[in-house]
Amino acid sequence: MLSWLTIYFFALYRNAVPALLRFYGKLNTTPIPQIPLTILGWSFLAFALGTAALLVNLGLEWHAGNRSRNREIEARNRADQERQRAASRARIQNRYLILQTRHQLAPSPDTRTALADFLSFLQEYGE
């Protein structure tokens, strides 16, 4: 962003200011007698206000873009967390299904103990 502003100001001061000086250089009139500014002074004031408005607008657009990107990143993070939770639930369900099937096919004390351990795991973590 700094490079664009540098180019903008360089082009502006290289081209616009000499053009203003050539165009208004010989006019010493003050259009409003109560305010001691010549036409060249009013031109510079308008130029300064226009440049300030441009910079404020650039800042606002930059800020809006950052907020939009931050919202997108947060949405992606929430979706990733939900996918991870769903994958974890699926692994737990698969583990239970495997243990239950093993116990039904070969009911032994080892499978009974593994199934009891898994059920205590579910009770402990509330899955």
N, C-alpha and C positions, 0 to 999 in steps of 0.2 A: 504494500500500500504506500509505503514511503516513496518508492520510486515513481509512482504515478503522480503523487503530489509534487515531487521535485520537478518532474517533466512539465506538469501543469503550470507551476509558478515560473519556471524558466521561460516557457513559451509565452506566458502572459506578460512578463516583464520585458522580454526581448521584443515582442511585437506590439502589445497593446499600449504600453506606456509611451514609447516614442511616437506612436500614431496619435495619441491624445495630445502630446506636446506639440506636434506639428499642426494639428487641427485647431487646438485652442491656445496655442502659445502666445499669440499676439492680442488676445482678448483680456482686457483688464477690467471689464465691467462686472459690477455686482448686481445680480438680478433682484435680490432682496436687500434693500438698504439697511435693514435692522441687523442682518447677519453679515459680518464682513468676510464673505467667501466669494471669490471670483468664480467664473464658470469652470475654470480648471479645478478649483477647490471642490466645487460640487461634483465634478466628474470623478475626482479621486475618492470623495466620500461615497459616492454610489458604487464605485469599484470595490472599495473596502467592505461595504455592507454586502454586496453581492458575493464576494469571496467568503465572508464570514457565514453567510447563509448556505453556500455550497459546502463548506466544511461541516457545519452542523448537520446538514442533510446526509453527508457521507457517514458521519458518526452514527446517526440514527439508523441508517440502512445497515451498517456494519453490526450494530447491536441487535437489530431484528434478525439478521442472518444467524448470528451466534445463538440467539434464543431458539430459533427453529432447529438448528443443528443439535443443540443440547436436548431438545424434546425428542428428536429422532433417536439419539443415542440412548436416552433413558428408556424409550419404548423398546429398543432392541435388547437392552439389558434385562428388562422385565420379561420379555419373550424368552430369552436365553435361560433365565432362572426358572421359568415355568417349564421349559423343556427338560431342564435338569431334574426338577422335582418329579415330572412325569416319568422320566427314565428311571429314577430311583424307585418310584412306586412299582414300575413294571418289573424291575429286578427283584424287589421284595416279593411280589406276587409270584414270579417265576420260581423263586427259591422255595416258597411255600408249596407250590404245585409239585415241584420235584421231590421235596421231602415227603409230602403226602403220598405221592405215587410210589416212592420207594417203600414206604411203610406198608402200603396196601399190597405191593407185590411180594415183599419179603419182610413180614413183621418180626423184627428182631429187637433185642434191647438197644442196640446201637441206633437204629432208625427211630425208635421210640424216644430215646434220649435227645437225638438231634431235633426231632419234632417238638419235644417239650422245651428245649432251649430256644428254638425259633419262636414258639408261642410266648415264652417269657420276654423275648426281645420285642415282639409286637406289643405286649402289654406295657413294657417299659417306655418305648418310644411313641406309642399311640398311633402307629401306622395302621 
